[in-house]
Amino acid sequence: MNVVVFDLETTGLSPERDAIVEIGAVRVVDGRIEETQKYETLVKPVGDFGQPLLIPWRVERIHGISNEMVRHAPTMTEVLPEFLEFVGDSAVVAHNIGFDSGFMRANAQRQGLVWKPAAEHCTVQLSRRAFPRERAHNLTVLAERLGLSFAPGGRHRSYGDVQVTAQAYLRLLEMLKVGA
């Protein structure tokens, strides 16, 4: 099983109107999380004409990423080709894959690139299969159910969420007796 687990932090919920401010990813090779094969970067959010976009204060309160933190970060124009190369021909995993892949697809399209990983796996969907009687399947609740913990300050930061998502993915596959 070889996949890339990834997570994004954004300025909002709309792939068309909002921007990515952080990307985190780690490679899972032969069923093992390879911390040495990771991708992590802040991203300076810019509009269609290169104008800086501000991170709304209510969103900053969630992920803790400030306008100052991204002021000198690379833009998606710089980051996306590099991240696509990191993913390569691997399948990808995310917690709520529709959200993250929606942002990746929209950003790739803006640059004339294509976001088309080999397959997309969703830990929310796996959680629903593993815990069908439960109503909540957000990452915090799933981590608690599986006895996983976030690194200090790691929740709602892309790499901290990726570390827990990768562990959850492997545990859920084991619980469901599924091969990837």
Residue, then its C-alpha position, 0 to 999 in steps of 0.5 A: m500500500n503506497v499512498v500520499v496522505f495530505d491536508l490543506e488549510t485555506t482562507g475559507l470553504s469555497p475552492e473558487r473564491d478562497a485560497i490555500v494557505e498551507i499544504g502538508a503531506v506524508r507518504v505511506v509506503d508498504g503500510r508504514i508512515e514514512e516521516t522522512q518523505k513529507y511535504e510541508t509549506l505555507v502558501k501566500p494566498v493571492g487572487d486571480f491577478g496576483q493581488p494578496l488575499l487576506i486570511p479572515w480573522r475567524v479562519e485564522r482563529i481555527h488554524g492559527i495561520s496569520n497574514e504575517m506568517v504567509r507574507h513571504a511564503p511561495t504562492m500556489t503558482e510556485v508550490l503546485p507543480e512541486f506538490l504534484e511532483f511529490v504526489g506523482d502517480s500515487a493514490v491520495v488520502a485525506h479526511n474529507i477528500g472532497f474538500d481537499s481535492g476540490f481545492m487542488r482541482a480548482n487550483a490546478q485548473r487555474q494554472g492549466l495543470v491537472w489534479k488527477p491522482a491514481a485514486e482518492h481515499c477518504t477517512v471520513q467515509l472509512s470512519r462511517r463504515a467502521f463506526p456506522r452507529e456514530r454521528a460525528h466523524n470529524l478528525t478530532v472525534l475519530a482520533e479520540r475513538l482510535g486513541l490517537s493524539f495530535a502533536p502539541g499545536g498540530r490540530h488544524r495545521s496541515y502537517g499535524d492533521v496529516q500525521v493523525t489522518a495517516q495513522a487513522y487511515l491505517r487503523l481503519l483499513e485494519m479494522l475494516k480488513v481492507g487493502a488499499 
